[in-house]
Amino acid sequence: MTLLRDDHLATAFDHASRSYDTLVAANPGYHAHLRRSVRRLGLPGQGQGLRVLDLGCGTGASTAALRSVLPAADVTAVDASAGMLRRAAAKPWAGEVTFVHAPAERLFEAGVRGPFDAVFAAYLFRNLTDPDAVLTAVRGLLRPGGRLGVHEYTLRGRWADRAVWTLVCGGVVQPVATLLGDGPLYRHLRRSVVEFDTAGRFARRLGAAGFDQVRTLPLPGWQTGITHTFVAHRAYDHREDA
């Protein structure tokens, strides 16, 4: 199959939104890993006075991780899927969360304005048609020195990592998703990970987009070598210091 992109992908997520939380809950460590990635941003205190963009919030799992670790932060949560966003916005949120329906490529048109102290993006970049353009836009939304956290399926590059990913998708995820009527989306999931950047290549992509202090951090459990946290800072432009 070809990879789902743009409106086709958003439509597939709309359909899957009704069962998405059930599927991710069956993934050992899913929510704990998201909280770990948020903590790795190293933001001070409980986020008091900070603005954070949750880019590609889905049904709100990443939003919940941000609220858990940074309960005092002002969070703006964005997603391209109206169905996923409705599920997220319907949940009881403590504190300030603003939900915006928009593709990652059209944040400005949707009224999303910086500067943000941090941007967090979970399971987003491998789904984008032009990840470099979105990284450029994200850099523009961050204050100088602001932090980017990316939580993503990025294989380490070893054949064993790809084998584990293929086994889990083919033996567990896809059969369940097919029963729920969401087979195309999860076939996309399997292929999108295999065809996306390795962890090393994505780190280099971040550097090329104007981020520095890039760190690539593995996650524990069965996802070791499959899922990574990337933490980077918006590099200071010397013209900004003038």
GUMAR-795896 format. One line per field, with one value per residue: x, y, z of N, C-alpha, C in turn; chain. Coordinates in pm, 1 decimal, padded with zeros to 6 digits. Layout:
<atoms>
n_u: X:... $
n_v: Y:... $
n_w: Z:... $
ca_u: X:... $
ca_v: Y:... $
ca_w: Z:... $
c_u: X:... $
c_v: Y:... $
c_w: Z:... $
chain: A:... $
</atoms>
This chain:
<atoms>
n_u: 00084.1:00032.8:00168.8:-00035.8:-00131.0:-00163.0:-00487.8:-00602.8:-00481.8:-00565.4:-00839.6:-00840.8:-00749.1:-00961.8:-01162.5:-01049.2:-01049.4:-01238.3:-01161.9:-00902.1:-00779.5:-00817.4:-00656.0:-00394.8:-00370.1:-00319.3:-00057.4:00236.1:00372.1:00318.4:00198.0:00361.8:00607.2:00564.5:00542.0:00799.3:00945.6:00854.9:00956.8:01223.7:01262.5:01344.4:01232.3:01177.0:01062.4:00714.2:00631.8:00538.1:00435.9:00517.8:00478.6:00359.0:00359.4:00168.5:00210.9:00034.7:-00153.8:-00337.8:-00567.2:-00515.0:-00316.2:-00047.8:-00095.5:-00195.1:00038.8:00198.5:00044.4:00065.9:00339.5:00402.0:00207.6:00139.5:00182.3:00090.5:-00084.0:-00107.9:-00281.3:-00267.5:-00412.0:-00451.4:-00664.4:-01003.7:-01171.9:-01002.0:-00923.8:-01166.0:-01212.6:-00996.5:-01045.6:-01278.2:-01210.6:-01151.7:-00969.8:-00724.9:-00635.9:-00489.8:-00564.8:-00564.9:-00735.1:-00673.4:-00778.9:-00591.9:-00366.9:-00019.9:00127.1:-00003.5:-00015.8:00004.9:-00204.2:-00413.4:-00410.0:-00220.2:00025.8:00357.5:00577.2:00674.7:00780.8:00846.5:00811.0:00632.6:00621.2:00463.4:00484.6:00454.0:00622.4:00700.7:00471.0:00436.9:00424.3:00622.7:00854.8:01074.3:00992.2:00799.6:00960.3:01108.0:00904.2:00832.2:01066.4:01053.1:00839.5:00934.3:01083.6:01409.6:01648.0:01451.0:01292.2:01269.7:01091.5:01077.9:00900.1:00922.4:00871.6:01156.0:01372.5:01666.6:01842.8:01942.8:01906.4:01762.6:01595.7:01415.7:01301.3:01168.6:00982.1:00831.2:00727.8:00567.6:00380.2:00267.3:00180.9:00026.5:-00075.8:-00187.7:-00380.2:-00573.5:-00648.7:-00757.4:-00986.3:-01129.8:-01187.0:-00995.1:-00776.2:-00627.0:-00505.6:-00329.0:-00170.1:-00042.6:00092.5:00280.9:00438.9:00520.3:00700.4:00912.7:01000.1:01072.0:01311.4:01610.0:01713.9:01957.6:01965.6:01741.8:01819.5:02025.5:01873.2:01736.2:01947.5:02015.3:01793.8:01825.3:01847.0:02018.2:02233.5:02139.8:01997.9:01972.1:01771.9:01714.5:01418.6:01281.7:01214.4:01021.1:01037.7:01292.5:01543.4:01359.4:01177.2:01241.3:01339.4:01390.2:01567.2:01610.2:01744.1:01632.7:01855.6:02054.6:02041.2:02291.4:02220.2:01997.6:02098.7:02207.6 $
n_v: -00119.6:00236.0:00505.2:00682.1:01019.3:01363.5:01487.6:01233.9:01082.2:01218.3:01166.8:00888.9:00877.7:01011.0:00814.2:00613.5:00718.9:00648.8:00408.4:00439.3:00506.0:00270.4:00088.6:00199.0:00180.3:-00083.6:-00108.1:-00173.7:00047.7:00280.2:00533.4:00598.6:00622.4:00850.3:01044.6:01028.5:01126.1:01391.6:01480.6:01472.3:01704.0:01886.3:02113.7:02388.4:02358.6:02324.0:02409.3:02665.6:02973.2:02910.2:02858.5:02599.1:02403.5:02143.3:01941.1:01770.8:01628.0:01420.2:01200.5:01303.5:01186.3:01270.1:01527.4:01474.2:01373.5:01602.6:01766.4:01618.8:01627.0:01896.9:02073.1:02342.1:02475.3:02662.6:02518.9:02459.8:02259.7:02081.6:01931.5:01755.2:01592.8:01602.2:01426.1:01295.2:01517.4:01603.9:01396.5:01437.0:01698.7:01657.5:01542.4:01558.5:01827.3:01956.1:02283.8:02499.1:02437.2:02476.2:02385.8:02326.3:02288.2:02189.4:02121.4:02033.3:02171.2:02409.2:02599.6:02876.1:02986.4:02887.9:03039.5:02990.9:03111.7:03209.4:03344.8:03013.1:02834.7:02572.4:02299.0:02005.9:01700.7:01411.5:01104.6:01213.6:01323.5:01130.2:01101.6:01317.1:01495.9:01679.2:01696.0:01862.3:02124.0:02161.3:02145.3:02378.2:02567.9:02514.9:02587.1:02861.4:02924.4:02888.0:03046.1:03206.1:02970.5:02808.0:02486.7:02177.2:01880.4:01558.5:01268.7:00964.7:00691.7:00570.7:00377.7:00218.6:00115.4:-00137.7:-00477.9:-00637.0:-00465.3:-00377.9:-00624.9:-00687.9:-00480.3:-00538.4:-00786.8:-00726.9:-00548.0:-00702.8:-00932.2:-00854.0:-00575.8:-00507.4:-00723.2:-00678.6:-00412.8:-00441.5:-00592.7:-00397.0:-00232.0:-00057.5:-00120.9:-00008.5:00226.7:00125.4:-00040.3:00156.6:00269.3:00066.3:00059.4:00326.2:00365.7:00195.4:00312.6:00567.1:00804.7:00671.1:00673.6:00814.0:00954.9:01122.4:01284.5:01425.3:01560.8:01737.4:01902.6:02019.7:02174.6:02391.2:02349.9:02299.3:02133.8:01872.6:01577.4:01225.3:00989.4:00670.5:00466.1:00252.4:-00108.3:-00314.7:-00140.9:-00046.5:00066.8:00112.1:00319.0:00659.4:00942.6:01270.4:01553.3:01895.3:02227.7:02549.1:02697.7:02983.1:03269.8:03475.9:03725.4:03778.8:03841.2:04081.5 $
n_w: 00000.0:-00052.0:00140.9:00372.8:00346.2:00446.4:00394.1:00357.0:00553.9:00783.4:00769.2:00807.0:01070.7:01191.5:01170.9:01324.0:01575.3:01766.4:01882.0:01946.9:02196.1:02337.1:02198.3:02231.0:02503.0:02539.7:02480.8:02635.0:02866.7:02720.9:02801.4:03017.5:02890.3:02732.7:02934.3:03036.0:02819.1:02815.2:03061.2:02995.8:02854.0:03037.3:03157.9:03382.1:03724.8:03768.8:03527.2:03548.3:03420.4:03163.2:02811.0:02613.9:02322.7:02205.8:01961.1:01725.1:01887.0:01898.0:02055.7:02298.8:02460.4:02469.5:02558.0:02813.7:02928.1:02928.5:03100.6:03331.8:03400.3:03378.6:03523.4:03560.6:03327.3:03032.2:02787.5:02443.6:02228.7:01931.0:01641.6:01330.0:01278.3:01307.5:01443.4:01629.3:01777.7:01890.0:02071.9:02242.0:02343.3:02485.4:02721.7:03079.1:03175.9:03386.5:03463.2:03212.9:02886.6:02545.0:02257.7:01914.9:01584.9:01326.6:01055.6:01094.5:00912.4:00872.0:01079.8:01132.1:00982.2:01128.9:01351.0:01546.6:01746.1:01833.4:02090.3:02192.1:02479.6:02468.5:02240.6:02192.8:02029.5:01951.5:01791.7:01533.3:01318.9:01125.6:00986.9:00824.8:00515.3:00444.8:00650.6:00706.1:00642.8:00841.0:01069.8:01033.4:01063.2:01328.3:01458.7:01417.6:01583.6:01837.1:02119.9:02121.4:02214.8:02308.8:02363.6:02190.5:02192.2:02068.7:02031.9:01902.8:01672.1:01562.2:01409.8:01532.4:01350.7:01335.1:01221.2:01393.6:01537.1:01341.5:01286.7:01528.2:01534.5:01301.9:01372.6:01600.0:01487.9:01276.9:01411.4:01628.8:01642.8:01382.5:01326.5:01533.9:01482.1:01227.7:01280.2:01408.5:01202.7:01110.5:00955.1:00727.1:00835.6:01029.5:00881.8:00741.8:00961.4:01021.6:00787.0:00765.1:00971.8:00907.0:00671.0:00744.4:00886.9:01034.0:01381.0:01402.5:01160.5:01186.4:01398.9:01275.3:01090.5:01254.2:01336.7:01091.3:01053.1:01213.3:01485.3:01795.2:02040.6:02029.0:02143.6:02150.6:02284.9:02412.5:02470.4:02725.7:02761.0:02533.2:02325.1:02299.3:02089.6:01896.3:01953.8:02025.5:02224.7:02125.2:02204.4:02168.0:02117.9:02014.8:01808.8:01879.1:01682.6:01562.9:01477.2:01626.5:01868.7:01836.1 $
ca_u: 00000.0:00102.8:00152.0:-00143.1:-00077.6:-00247.3:-00629.7:-00632.5:-00437.7:-00655.1:-00965.9:-00818.3:-00745.7:-01100.1:-01233.4:-00986.8:-01050.3:-01329.8:-01097.8:-00758.4:-00733.1:-00815.7:-00539.1:-00269.0:-00364.9:-00265.4:00086.7:00303.6:00459.1:00288.0:00179.5:00481.5:00711.9:00536.9:00578.9:00946.1:00994.8:00828.8:01055.5:01353.7:01274.7:01417.6:01173.0:01185.3:00947.3:00594.0:00594.4:00476.2:00473.2:00567.2:00385.6:00403.8:00278.1:00156.0:00188.6:-00010.5:-00194.3:-00422.9:-00676.8:-00473.9:-00219.3:00067.3:-00145.2:-00198.4:00176.8:00241.1:-00025.5:00116.5:00475.0:00405.5:00067.2:00116.3:00211.1:-00017.7:-00065.1:-00188.3:-00278.0:-00307.1:-00414.0:-00515.6:-00783.4:-01113.1:-01221.7:-00908.5:-00925.4:-01289.0:-01190.2:-00904.3:-01107.4:-01388.5:-01157.9:-01141.5:-00833.4:-00696.9:-00549.0:-00513.2:-00535.2:-00639.3:-00731.3:-00682.0:-00785.3:-00507.2:-00248.6:00106.5:00180.2:-00080.3:-00036.6:-00013.8:-00338.8:-00508.2:-00397.9:-00121.7:00131.9:00459.6:00677.9:00655.8:00901.7:00876.7:00718.9:00640.6:00554.7:00468.7:00438.1:00406.2:00704.3:00702.8:00344.1:00431.4:00473.9:00745.7:00895.4:01169.1:00916.0:00737.1:01066.2:01138.1:00793.9:00843.5:01177.3:01003.9:00745.0:01005.7:01171.5:01549.9:01683.6:01338.6:01323.4:01186.1:01094.3:01012.9:00885.5:00890.3:00922.7:01271.5:01452.5:01809.2:01914.2:01982.2:01804.9:01679.7:01492.2:01314.3:01233.1:01075.3:00873.7:00748.9:00658.6:00462.7:00274.9:00201.1:00122.4:-00061.2:-00145.1:-00270.5:-00499.8:-00673.8:-00696.8:-00841.1:-01115.3:-01198.1:-01213.8:-00892.3:-00659.2:-00540.6:-00425.8:-00222.3:-00073.1:00036.9:00181.9:00391.7:00527.6:00575.0:00816.0:01020.9:01048.8:01114.7:01450.0:01665.7:01733.9:02071.1:01931.6:01650.1:01899.1:02094.0:01769.8:01712.9:02058.5:02006.5:01680.4:01859.3:01845.0:02145.3:02228.5:02049.2:02023.9:01889.4:01762.6:01628.7:01314.9:01301.9:01116.3:01026.9:01060.0:01433.6:01589.9:01247.0:01123.4:01340.7:01312.9:01488.2:01557.8:01696.1:01716.0:01641.0:01987.0:02053.2:02092.4:02372.4:02149.0:01900.6:02170.9:02263.0 $
ca_v: 00000.0:00362.9:00570.7:00780.4:01152.7:01481.5:01468.4:01090.5:01035.4:01277.1:01093.1:00759.0:00901.1:01039.7:00687.2:00533.7:00790.0:00586.5:00295.0:00466.9:00499.0:00129.7:00024.9:00244.6:00132.3:-00220.1:-00097.2:-00158.6:00163.5:00389.1:00661.6:00625.5:00667.2:00989.6:01128.6:01030.1:01217.3:01529.1:01513.5:01491.2:01842.6:01957.0:02244.0:02413.2:02353.1:02259.8:02478.7:02794.3:03082.6:02861.2:02823.2:02475.7:02358.8:01998.3:01935.7:01636.5:01579.0:01302.5:01197.8:01370.5:01114.1:01358.8:01637.6:01423.9:01366.0:01739.7:01814.2:01545.3:01670.6:02043.7:02108.7:02486.0:02532.7:02698.5:02423.3:02465.2:02126.6:02093.2:01808.4:01767.2:01508.1:01657.0:01321.3:01277.8:01638.2:01603.1:01304.7:01501.4:01815.2:01613.7:01487.1:01659.0:01877.7:02051.5:02389.9:02567.3:02370.1:02528.1:02289.4:02390.0:02193.6:02238.3:02041.6:02089.7:02256.9:02533.3:02651.0:03021.1:03013.1:02850.8:03133.4:02949.0:03212.0:03199.3:03240.0:02906.6:02793.6:02435.6:02227.4:01860.9:01633.5:01266.5:01021.5:01307.4:01363.1:01029.7:01111.1:01442.6:01496.3:01758.9:01719.9:01972.9:02248.4:02173.6:02178.5:02520.8:02641.3:02496.6:02672.0:02998.1:02942.3:02880.6:03157.0:03166.6:02882.6:02722.3:02344.0:02087.8:01739.5:01471.8:01130.2:00909.5:00563.3:00587.1:00257.0:00243.1:00078.8:-00278.5:-00564.9:-00691.0:-00366.3:-00387.1:-00753.4:-00677.3:-00392.3:-00611.7:-00892.3:-00667.2:-00495.3:-00809.1:-01034.8:-00801.4:-00449.8:-00509.0:-00806.3:-00613.3:-00294.8:-00486.3:-00628.3:-00272.3:-00158.0:00044.9:-00185.6:00078.0:00318.6:00056.0:-00080.4:00278.8:00278.7:-00028.9:00098.3:00460.6:00355.2:00131.4:00400.8:00696.9:00818.0:00607.1:00771.2:00898.8:01046.3:01226.1:01379.3:01512.9:01645.7:01845.1:01995.2:02092.9:02267.3:02504.3:02314.6:02251.0:02054.0:01761.5:01451.6:01111.2:00910.1:00553.3:00435.4:00116.1:-00211.4:-00373.0:-00035.7:-00009.8:00055.8:00138.6:00451.0:00746.0:01083.0:01366.7:01683.0:01991.8:02367.4:02641.7:02762.2:03128.4:03336.7:03590.8:03850.5:03799.1:03892.9:04212.8 $
ca_w: 00000.0:-00042.2:00269.9:00381.7:00367.8:00448.8:00423.7:00364.3:00684.8:00883.5:00763.4:00869.9:01214.2:01233.1:01184.7:01430.0:01703.3:01862.6:01948.6:01956.1:02334.5:02376.3:02139.1:02290.6:02640.8:02536.4:02454.2:02764.8:02884.8:02627.0:02869.6:03097.6:02798.9:02697.7:03049.0:03041.7:02715.3:02860.1:03165.3:02932.6:02809.0:03142.0:03185.9:03526.4:03813.8:03716.1:03404.8:03579.4:03332.0:03034.8:02704.1:02550.7:02209.0:02189.7:01817.0:01691.9:02019.3:01888.9:02152.3:02421.7:02543.0:02489.8:02640.6:02951.4:02975.6:02957.6:03219.6:03447.4:03434.7:03381.9:03546.2:03561.7:03195.2:02940.7:02679.1:02321.5:02168.9:01790.1:01562.8:01198.5:01275.0:01386.9:01530.4:01740.5:01859.4:01969.4:02183.3:02335.6:02407.2:02571.8:02846.3:03186.9:03186.2:03493.3:03415.7:03085.8:02760.6:02430.7:02147.9:01783.1:01472.7:01217.3:01019.8:01141.3:00806.6:00858.9:01214.4:01129.4:00933.7:01234.1:01461.3:01646.6:01747.4:01935.1:02110.1:02289.0:02550.9:02426.1:02152.1:02210.5:01917.4:01970.1:01680.9:01430.8:01204.4:01018.8:00914.3:00750.4:00378.6:00441.5:00790.1:00717.0:00645.0:00972.7:01164.5:01015.9:01124.6:01472.6:01504.4:01419.8:01693.5:01963.9:02158.5:02113.6:02324.8:02342.8:02352.5:02111.7:02229.1:01970.4:02077.1:01770.6:01624.2:01474.0:01432.2:01555.7:01229.6:01338.4:01163.0:01501.8:01570.8:01237.5:01301.1:01640.1:01491.6:01206.3:01446.4:01683.7:01400.9:01202.8:01496.7:01733.5:01615.8:01261.8:01337.4:01618.0:01410.8:01116.4:01338.8:01443.0:01080.1:01088.8:00897.7:00644.8:00917.3:01099.6:00779.3:00724.1:01077.1:01006.0:00677.5:00786.9:01060.9:00833.1:00565.8:00797.9:00930.5:01152.8:01488.2:01369.7:01051.7:01233.9:01476.6:01178.9:01031.5:01350.0:01327.8:00964.8:01061.7:01298.8:01626.9:01846.9:02163.2:01996.6:02214.3:02111.8:02406.9:02392.7:02567.4:02774.5:02728.6:02398.9:02225.5:02290.8:01951.4:01805.9:01987.0:02087.7:02254.9:02075.0:02271.1:02100.3:02147.9:01901.8:01809.4:01875.4:01562.1:01608.8:01446.8:01733.3:01984.4:01804.3 $
c_u: 00087.7:00077.6:00036.4:-00081.6:-00190.8:-00392.8:-00666.6:-00593.9:-00528.3:-00788.5:-00953.1:-00811.6:-00883.9:-01174.1:-01180.3:-01002.6:-01135.2:-01263.1:-00949.6:-00706.6:-00724.7:-00692.0:-00409.7:-00256.7:-00308.5:-00115.8:00159.4:00394.3:00424.5:00280.9:00301.0:00596.2:00690.2:00575.5:00731.1:01002.4:00969.4:00929.9:01192.4:01371.4:01350.1:01363.5:01162.6:01052.6:00833.1:00543.4:00529.8:00528.7:00521.3:00452.1:00442.4:00305.5:00285.1:00114.0:00157.8:-00059.6:-00280.8:-00539.4:-00634.9:-00376.7:-00096.6:00028.3:-00147.8:-00058.2:00229.0:00175.3:00025.5:00250.7:00482.0:00265.3:00037.8:00140.5:00082.5:00003.5:-00161.6:-00170.7:-00340.0:-00311.0:-00490.6:-00644.3:-00891.2:-01166.4:-01133.0:-00915.9:-01051.5:-01274.2:-01100.3:-00972.8:-01218.5:-01340.4:-01144.9:-00997.4:-00823.7:-00603.5:-00582.1:-00468.4:-00625.0:-00623.2:-00756.5:-00681.6:-00705.3:-00401.8:-00122.7:00165.1:00109.7:-00113.6:-00067.1:-00155.6:-00444.3:-00497.9:-00302.0:-00001.4:00230.4:00474.3:00635.2:00789.9:00943.8:00769.5:00742.4:00560.2:00573.0:00408.4:00383.7:00491.1:00709.3:00574.2:00335.6:00487.6:00607.8:00790.1:00992.0:01097.5:00850.2:00841.2:01104.9:01030.5:00800.1:00955.2:01132.2:00907.2:00812.2:01080.1:01316.1:01590.5:01570.6:01366.3:01219.4:01203.2:01016.1:01016.0:00836.9:00945.2:01033.4:01365.2:01600.0:01892.7:01959.7:01869.4:01710.6:01567.8:01378.9:01234.9:01131.5:00955.6:00777.5:00666.7:00543.1:00347.4:00195.5:00127.7:00021.1:-00143.8:-00239.4:-00391.0:-00610.2:-00734.0:-00788.7:-00979.3:-01198.2:-01229.6:-01112.0:-00764.0:-00570.3:-00451.4:-00307.8:-00126.4:00016.4:00137.6:00304.5:00490.4:00593.8:00698.6:00936.3:01082.7:01099.2:01262.0:01485.7:01685.2:01848.3:02039.2:01837.4:01724.3:01973.1:01994.5:01740.0:01825.0:02052.5:01894.6:01706.6:01846.9:01983.6:02123.6:02133.8:02092.5:01924.4:01889.9:01668.7:01521.3:01324.6:01196.6:01130.3:01056.8:01204.7:01485.3:01482.2:01191.9:01229.1:01278.8:01426.0:01462.6:01657.5:01654.2:01714.9:01774.2:01970.3:02110.3:02168.4:02303.2:02046.6:01966.8:02220.4:02179.4 $
c_v: 00124.7:00421.8:00670.4:00916.4:01254.2:01447.4:01321.3:01034.4:01090.3:01203.9:00956.4:00771.9:00936.5:00909.3:00607.0:00595.5:00720.7:00473.7:00320.2:00451.8:00354.4:00059.3:00069.6:00198.9:-00008.6:-00223.1:-00075.2:-00036.2:00284.2:00524.1:00697.8:00676.0:00812.7:01083.5:01137.6:01128.2:01362.2:01569.6:01540.9:01629.7:01926.5:02095.0:02264.8:02397.5:02271.8:02328.9:02613.5:02902.6:03040.0:02833.5:02702.7:02439.4:02207.0:01974.4:01792.6:01566.3:01454.0:01309.0:01249.9:01295.3:01200.8:01478.9:01596.3:01414.2:01504.6:01791.6:01744.0:01599.9:01820.9:02099.0:02258.1:02552.0:02564.9:02615.2:02453.0:02331.6:02131.2:01955.6:01831.7:01688.3:01565.0:01553.2:01300.1:01397.5:01645.5:01512.4:01368.9:01612.6:01776.6:01560.6:01596.5:01703.3:01976.9:02158.4:02433.1:02482.1:02430.2:02430.6:02360.5:02281.8:02250.4:02135.3:02110.4:02187.1:02393.0:02592.9:02800.5:03055.5:02982.1:02940.6:03092.9:03042.4:03184.4:03330.7:03137.1:02876.7:02652.5:02387.5:02078.8:01795.6:01483.4:01196.2:01106.5:01307.3:01259.1:01033.1:01233.2:01427.2:01568.9:01790.0:01835.8:02107.4:02269.4:02205.0:02325.8:02606.4:02633.2:02583.0:02817.3:03026.3:02940.4:03010.5:03112.8:03087.0:02791.5:02577.4:02268.7:01946.0:01659.2:01329.4:01052.9:00768.5:00591.8:00470.6:00291.7:00206.2:-00064.9:-00365.0:-00617.9:-00594.8:-00370.4:-00518.1:-00749.1:-00592.0:-00465.5:-00719.8:-00836.0:-00616.4:-00608.4:-00908.4:-00984.0:-00682.5:-00460.7:-00601.8:-00742.0:-00493.5:-00333.1:-00526.0:-00504.4:-00186.4:-00052.4:-00013.1:-00093.5:00171.2:00246.7:-00015.0:00037.4:00293.0:00190.2:00020.2:00233.3:00456.0:00297.4:00228.1:00535.6:00692.0:00715.2:00715.9:00866.9:00999.5:01156.0:01328.3:01475.8:01607.3:01764.3:01949.4:02080.6:02195.7:02384.0:02478.0:02269.2:02178.0:01933.7:01636.3:01346.1:01012.3:00792.1:00543.6:00288.4:00018.1:-00260.6:-00268.9:00012.9:-00036.0:00086.0:00279.3:00531.1:00880.4:01165.2:01498.6:01776.2:02132.6:02446.7:02713.8:02913.6:03176.2:03459.3:03722.0:03882.1:03860.7:04034.9:04324.0 $
c_w: 00000.0:00095.7:00263.2:00412.5:00376.9:00480.8:00435.5:00501.7:00794.8:00886.9:00829.6:01022.3:01268.9:01262.3:01303.3:01567.8:01809.4:01940.4:01978.8:02099.3:02383.0:02323.4:02206.6:02435.2:02649.1:02509.3:02586.5:02768.4:02801.5:02699.5:02955.3:03010.3:02756.6:02812.5:03062.1:02939.7:02753.1:02966.8:03104.0:02870.3:02911.6:03172.5:03337.0:03598.8:03757.0:03590.8:03427.6:03486.2:03194.9:02938.4:02629.4:02439.5:02200.0:02044.9:01774.1:01816.7:02014.4:01984.7:02289.3:02509.6:02570.4:02574.8:02786.8:03009.8:03012.1:03084.5:03345.8:03494.5:03456.3:03407.1:03542.5:03426.3:03120.0:02813.9:02564.9:02250.7:02030.3:01725.7:01433.5:01188.6:01366.0:01485.8:01651.7:01835.0:01945.3:02090.7:02287.9:02414.2:02503.9:02706.2:02951.8:03206.5:03300.6:03437.5:03275.2:02967.6:02654.3:02315.7:02014.7:01676.3:01356.5:01183.4:01069.8:01039.5:00799.5:00996.2:01213.8:01085.9:01038.4:01357.4:01571.4:01637.8:01860.2:02008.4:02214.9:02355.8:02511.6:02329.7:02174.7:02098.8:01932.3:01849.3:01565.7:01304.7:01093.1:00937.0:00823.0:00609.7:00369.7:00584.8:00806.5:00722.2:00781.1:01079.4:01153.9:01081.5:01276.7:01528.3:01514.9:01533.9:01830.0:01993.6:02139.9:02236.9:02369.0:02305.1:02269.2:02164.7:02127.3:02024.8:01955.5:01752.9:01522.9:01502.1:01446.3:01433.7:01226.5:01281.8:01270.9:01540.1:01468.5:01249.9:01414.6:01601.2:01397.2:01276.5:01528.2:01597.2:01334.9:01289.7:01596.4:01684.3:01496.9:01270.7:01421.3:01545.8:01295.3:01166.2:01372.4:01320.4:01045.6:01030.7:00816.7:00726.3:00980.5:01003.7:00744.5:00837.9:01057.8:00901.3:00703.5:00875.4:00986.2:00731.5:00616.9:00838.1:01037.4:01258.8:01455.7:01261.0:01099.2:01318.9:01384.4:01112.2:01124.4:01344.8:01202.6:00967.3:01156.4:01446.7:01670.4:01978.8:02145.7:02071.9:02167.5:02227.5:02384.7:02499.5:02605.2:02724.8:02585.5:02292.3:02220.3:02149.6:01849.8:01827.5:02061.2:02124.8:02196.0:02146.4:02204.5:02140.0:02017.8:01910.9:01804.8:01743.2:01609.9:01580.3:01555.4:01856.7:01961.9:01864.9 $
chain: A:A:A:A:A:A:A:A:A:A:A:A:A:A:A:A:A:A:A:A:A:A:A:A:A:A:A:A:A:A:A:A:A:A:A:A:A:A:A:A:A:A:A:A:A:A:A:A:A:A:A:A:A:A:A:A:A:A:A:A:A:A:A:A:A:A:A:A:A:A:A:A:A:A:A:A:A:A:A:A:A:A:A:A:A:A:A:A:A:A:A:A:A:A:A:A:A:A:A:A:A:A:A:A:A:A:A:A:A:A:A:A:A:A:A:A:A:A:A:A:A:A:A:A:A:A:A:A:A:A:A:A:A:A:A:A:A:A:A:A:A:A:A:A:A:A:A:A:A:A:A:A:A:A:A:A:A:A:A:A:A:A:A:A:A:A:A:A:A:A:A:A:A:A:A:A:A:A:A:A:A:A:A:A:A:A:A:A:A:A:A:A:A:A:A:A:A:A:A:A:A:A:A:A:A:A:A:A:A:A:A:A:A:A:A:A:A:A:A:A:A:A:A:A:A:A:A:A:A:A:A:A:A:A:A:A:A:A:A:A:A:A $
</atoms>
